[in-house]
Amino acid sequence: MSYPLGLRAMYFGAATLVRPLNMLMMRRDWQGQENLPDTGMILAANHISDLDPLYMGHMVYSTGRIPHFLAKKELFELPVVGKLLTTMKQVPVDRAGRSIESLKMAEEVLDRDGVIIIYPEGTTTKDPDMWPQIGKLGMIRLALTTGAPVIPVGQWGVHETLPKGDKTPKVFPRQTSAIRVGPESDLQWLRTMEQPDQRALIDATEQVMSEITSLMAPLRGGTPPDTPYNPAKTR
């Protein structure tokens, strides 16, 4: 993987700090890493806590890959945090519209066989029972534009350490970060379409979200709802 030495050194330094802290706070139950291809990829996961990126990034880094997140562009405007995110090649997302510069950055990451981690829901789930809510179309648009495979991931447990709205992790009792990486989502039917319409993009997004939910369900128990939660319909 052709990453500059300086960038690798920066990630190594960050991992030296983050990994021991992660292992101290939570146990790990991570499976399915063999499903990660050797090429660049889009890792699509459910979002349950602000702590998600630390453990998802740790899981990816433990396989020898460098994780890159799609993050809201406002974070890149912060004096110190923004500089760090830019230097570490994280990808800004403008929620108000599509950004050509962001797409170029994502393509660069994927061309280097990097891993782009995306939360298709766009936010931590608003579902009262914390099942994955409906996904946004940006994940599928990125997959079509770049040709990168989409790998669904289900996770559970991190929200017990840092519940929604909390700022301080609850370290005791020690919980488990459970992550299941699934096989590549079969989107060949979509990729062979000359000009996929909105309905096709929605169907593909629902397909990936269903796969994420299926991976997550055994980790938490229970039966997912027939229809994913849609925050727009509850306003």
ROTORSE-537432 format. One record per residue (C-alpha): z, y, x; residue in one letter. Coordinates in steps of 0.2 Angstrom, whole numbers. Each point is the difference from the previous one (the first is absolute). Layout:
<pabas>
<paba z="Z" y="Y" x="X" type="A"/>
...
</pabas>
This chain:
<pabas>
<paba z="0" y="0" x="0" type="M"/>
<paba z="-6" y="16" x="9" type="S"/>
<paba z="14" y="12" x="-3" type="Y"/>
<paba z="4" y="13" x="14" type="P"/>
<paba z="15" y="-4" x="11" type="L"/>
<paba z="9" y="15" x="-5" type="G"/>
<paba z="-1" y="-4" x="-18" type="L"/>
<paba z="6" y="-18" x="3" type="R"/>
<paba z="15" y="7" x="11" type="A"/>
<paba z="5" y="11" x="-15" type="M"/>
<paba z="0" y="-14" x="-12" type="Y"/>
<paba z="10" y="-11" x="12" type="F"/>
<paba z="13" y="14" x="2" type="G"/>
<paba z="1" y="2" x="-19" type="A"/>
<paba z="2" y="-19" x="-2" type="A"/>
<paba z="13" y="-1" x="13" type="T"/>
<paba z="11" y="12" x="-11" type="L"/>
<paba z="-6" y="-6" x="-17" type="V"/>
<paba z="0" y="-19" x="1" type="R"/>
<paba z="19" y="-2" x="6" type="P"/>
<paba z="5" y="11" x="-14" type="L"/>
<paba z="-11" y="-9" x="-13" type="N"/>
<paba z="8" y="-17" x="5" type="M"/>
<paba z="17" y="7" x="0" type="L"/>
<paba z="-2" y="7" x="-18" type="M"/>
<paba z="-9" y="-15" x="-8" type="M"/>
<paba z="-5" y="-18" x="2" type="R"/>
<paba z="-18" y="-5" x="1" type="R"/>
<paba z="-10" y="-12" x="-10" type="D"/>
<paba z="-18" y="3" x="4" type="W"/>
<paba z="-14" y="-13" x="-3" type="Q"/>
<paba z="-19" y="0" x="-1" type="G"/>
<paba z="-3" y="10" x="16" type="Q"/>
<paba z="-14" y="-13" x="4" type="E"/>
<paba z="-10" y="7" x="-14" type="N"/>
<paba z="-2" y="16" x="10" type="L"/>
<paba z="-18" y="0" x="7" type="P"/>
<paba z="-4" y="5" x="18" type="D"/>
<paba z="-11" y="15" x="-7" type="T"/>
<paba z="5" y="16" x="-7" type="G"/>
<paba z="8" y="-2" x="-17" type="M"/>
<paba z="8" y="9" x="-15" type="I"/>
<paba z="17" y="-7" x="-3" type="L"/>
<paba z="4" y="4" x="-19" type="A"/>
<paba z="19" y="-2" x="-5" type="A"/>
<paba z="11" y="4" x="-14" type="N"/>
<paba z="12" y="15" x="2" type="H"/>
<paba z="18" y="-1" x="-4" type="I"/>
<paba z="10" y="11" x="12" type="S"/>
<paba z="-2" y="14" x="12" type="D"/>
<paba z="5" y="-13" x="13" type="L"/>
<paba z="-15" y="-10" x="-3" type="D"/>
<paba z="-11" y="7" x="15" type="P"/>
<paba z="13" y="-5" x="13" type="L"/>
<paba z="0" y="-18" x="-5" type="Y"/>
<paba z="-18" y="-1" x="-4" type="M"/>
<paba z="-5" y="8" x="17" type="G"/>
<paba z="13" y="-11" x="9" type="H"/>
<paba z="-8" y="-15" x="-8" type="M"/>
<paba z="-18" y="5" x="6" type="V"/>
<paba z="6" y="5" x="17" type="Y"/>
<paba z="8" y="-16" x="3" type="S"/>
<paba z="-17" y="-9" x="-1" type="T"/>
<paba z="-6" y="11" x="14" type="G"/>
<paba z="-9" y="12" x="-11" type="R"/>
<paba z="2" y="19" x="-2" type="I"/>
<paba z="4" y="6" x="-18" type="P"/>
<paba z="-7" y="16" x="-7" type="H"/>
<paba z="5" y="7" x="-17" type="F"/>
<paba z="-8" y="11" x="-12" type="L"/>
<paba z="12" y="14" x="-3" type="A"/>
<paba z="0" y="15" x="-11" type="K"/>
<paba z="-7" y="15" x="10" type="K"/>
<paba z="15" y="11" x="-3" type="E"/>
<paba z="10" y="-11" x="13" type="L"/>
<paba z="-13" y="5" x="13" type="F"/>
<paba z="4" y="18" x="-3" type="E"/>
<paba z="18" y="-1" x="5" type="L"/>
<paba z="3" y="7" x="18" type="P"/>
<paba z="7" y="-16" x="9" type="V"/>
<paba z="-4" y="-14" x="-12" type="V"/>
<paba z="-18" y="6" x="-2" type="G"/>
<paba z="-4" y="0" x="18" type="K"/>
<paba z="8" y="-17" x="3" type="L"/>
<paba z="-10" y="-8" x="-15" type="L"/>
<paba z="-16" y="8" x="7" type="T"/>
<paba z="3" y="-6" x="18" type="T"/>
<paba z="3" y="-18" x="-7" type="M"/>
<paba z="-16" y="0" x="-9" type="K"/>
<paba z="7" y="-1" x="-18" type="Q"/>
<paba z="-12" y="5" x="-13" type="V"/>
<paba z="3" y="15" x="-12" type="P"/>
<paba z="-5" y="-1" x="-18" type="V"/>
<paba z="-3" y="15" x="-11" type="D"/>
<paba z="5" y="-5" x="-17" type="R"/>
<paba z="-10" y="14" x="-8" type="A"/>
<paba z="-16" y="-7" x="6" type="G"/>
<paba z="-9" y="-10" x="13" type="R"/>
<paba z="0" y="5" x="18" type="S"/>
<paba z="-15" y="-3" x="12" type="I"/>
<paba z="11" y="2" x="15" type="E"/>
<paba z="13" y="-13" x="-7" type="S"/>
<paba z="-15" y="-12" x="-3" type="L"/>
<paba z="-6" y="3" x="18" type="K"/>
<paba z="18" y="-4" x="7" type="M"/>
<paba z="1" y="-16" x="-11" type="A"/>
<paba z="-17" y="-6" x="6" type="E"/>
<paba z="6" y="3" x="18" type="E"/>
<paba z="15" y="-10" x="-2" type="V"/>
<paba z="-10" y="-14" x="-8" type="L"/>
<paba z="-13" y="0" x="13" type="D"/>
<paba z="14" y="-3" x="13" type="R"/>
<paba z="5" y="-15" x="-10" type="D"/>
<paba z="15" y="9" x="-6" type="G"/>
<paba z="11" y="-3" x="-15" type="V"/>
<paba z="0" y="13" x="-14" type="I"/>
<paba z="15" y="-2" x="-12" type="I"/>
<paba z="-2" y="7" x="-17" type="I"/>
<paba z="11" y="0" x="-15" type="Y"/>
<paba z="-13" y="0" x="-15" type="P"/>
<paba z="13" y="6" x="-12" type="E"/>
<paba z="0" y="17" x="9" type="G"/>
<paba z="19" y="1" x="-2" type="T"/>
<paba z="15" y="-11" x="-2" type="T"/>
<paba z="-2" y="-10" x="-16" type="T"/>
<paba z="6" y="9" x="-16" type="K"/>
<paba z="1" y="-17" x="-9" type="D"/>
<paba z="18" y="-2" x="-7" type="P"/>
<paba z="1" y="-18" x="7" type="D"/>
<paba z="-9" y="5" x="16" type="M"/>
<paba z="-15" y="-10" x="-3" type="W"/>
<paba z="-16" y="7" x="8" type="P"/>
<paba z="-8" y="14" x="-11" type="Q"/>
<paba z="-18" y="3" x="-2" type="I"/>
<paba z="-9" y="4" x="17" type="G"/>
<paba z="-11" y="15" x="4" type="K"/>
<paba z="-18" y="-2" x="5" type="L"/>
<paba z="0" y="7" x="18" type="G"/>
<paba z="4" y="-17" x="7" type="M"/>
<paba z="-16" y="-8" x="-7" type="I"/>
<paba z="-10" y="16" x="5" type="R"/>
<paba z="6" y="-2" x="18" type="L"/>
<paba z="-4" y="-18" x="0" type="A"/>
<paba z="-18" y="3" x="-6" type="L"/>
<paba z="-3" y="14" x="12" type="T"/>
<paba z="6" y="-8" x="15" type="T"/>
<paba z="-3" y="-19" x="-4" type="G"/>
<paba z="17" y="-4" x="5" type="A"/>
<paba z="9" y="-15" x="-8" type="P"/>
<paba z="14" y="3" x="-12" type="V"/>
<paba z="16" y="-11" x="3" type="I"/>
<paba z="12" y="0" x="-14" type="P"/>
<paba z="19" y="0" x="4" type="V"/>
<paba z="15" y="-3" x="-11" type="G"/>
<paba z="17" y="6" x="5" type="Q"/>
<paba z="18" y="1" x="-6" type="W"/>
<paba z="18" y="4" x="5" type="G"/>
<paba z="-2" y="16" x="10" type="V"/>
<paba z="4" y="10" x="-16" type="H"/>
<paba z="18" y="-9" x="1" type="E"/>
<paba z="3" y="9" x="16" type="T"/>
<paba z="-8" y="17" x="-5" type="L"/>
<paba z="-1" y="1" x="-18" type="P"/>
<paba z="-11" y="13" x="-8" type="K"/>
<paba z="7" y="18" x="2" type="G"/>
<paba z="13" y="-5" x="13" type="D"/>
<paba z="-1" y="8" x="17" type="K"/>
<paba z="13" y="-11" x="9" type="T"/>
<paba z="-4" y="-19" x="2" type="P"/>
<paba z="13" y="-12" x="-7" type="K"/>
<paba z="2" y="-12" x="15" type="V"/>
<paba z="14" y="-11" x="-7" type="F"/>
<paba z="-2" y="-13" x="-7" type="P"/>
<paba z="-15" y="-3" x="11" type="R"/>
<paba z="-16" y="-3" x="-10" type="Q"/>
<paba z="-16" y="-9" x="4" type="T"/>
<paba z="-17" y="8" x="2" type="S"/>
<paba z="-12" y="-13" x="-8" type="A"/>
<paba z="-19" y="2" x="3" type="I"/>
<paba z="-14" y="-11" x="-4" type="R"/>
<paba z="-17" y="3" x="7" type="V"/>
<paba z="-14" y="-8" x="-11" type="G"/>
<paba z="-18" y="-5" x="4" type="P"/>
<paba z="-14" y="13" x="-1" type="E"/>
<paba z="-4" y="6" x="-17" type="S"/>
<paba z="-17" y="-6" x="-5" type="D"/>
<paba z="-10" y="16" x="-4" type="L"/>
<paba z="-17" y="-7" x="4" type="Q"/>
<paba z="-5" y="2" x="-18" type="W"/>
<paba z="3" y="19" x="2" type="L"/>
<paba z="-7" y="2" x="17" type="R"/>
<paba z="-17" y="-7" x="-5" type="T"/>
<paba z="-2" y="12" x="-14" type="M"/>
<paba z="-12" y="14" x="4" type="E"/>
<paba z="10" y="14" x="-8" type="Q"/>
<paba z="17" y="-6" x="-7" type="P"/>
<paba z="5" y="11" x="-15" type="D"/>
<paba z="17" y="5" x="-5" type="Q"/>
<paba z="3" y="-15" x="-10" type="R"/>
<paba z="-3" y="-11" x="15" type="A"/>
<paba z="11" y="10" x="11" type="L"/>
<paba z="14" y="-2" x="-13" type="I"/>
<paba z="-3" y="-19" x="-2" type="D"/>
<paba z="1" y="-2" x="19" type="A"/>
<paba z="16" y="10" x="1" type="T"/>
<paba z="8" y="-10" x="-14" type="E"/>
<paba z="-5" y="-16" x="10" type="Q"/>
<paba z="9" y="5" x="16" type="V"/>
<paba z="15" y="7" x="-10" type="M"/>
<paba z="1" y="-17" x="-9" type="S"/>
<paba z="-1" y="-9" x="17" type="E"/>
<paba z="14" y="11" x="7" type="I"/>
<paba z="11" y="-3" x="-16" type="T"/>
<paba z="-3" y="-19" x="2" type="S"/>
<paba z="6" y="0" x="18" type="L"/>
<paba z="15" y="11" x="-5" type="M"/>
<paba z="6" y="-10" x="-15" type="A"/>
<paba z="7" y="-16" x="9" type="P"/>
<paba z="10" y="12" x="11" type="L"/>
<paba z="9" y="8" x="-14" type="R"/>
<paba z="-1" y="-13" x="-14" type="G"/>
<paba z="-4" y="4" x="-18" type="G"/>
<paba z="-17" y="2" x="-9" type="T"/>
<paba z="-11" y="16" x="2" type="P"/>
<paba z="-5" y="10" x="-15" type="P"/>
<paba z="-17" y="-4" x="-8" type="D"/>
<paba z="-5" y="18" x="3" type="T"/>
<paba z="5" y="9" x="16" type="P"/>
<paba z="10" y="16" x="-3" type="Y"/>
<paba z="-10" y="16" x="-2" type="N"/>
<paba z="10" y="16" x="4" type="P"/>
<paba z="-13" y="11" x="-8" type="A"/>
<paba z="3" y="-8" x="-17" type="K"/>
<paba z="18" y="4" x="0" type="T"/>
<paba z="-1" y="18" x="3" type="R"/>
</pabas>
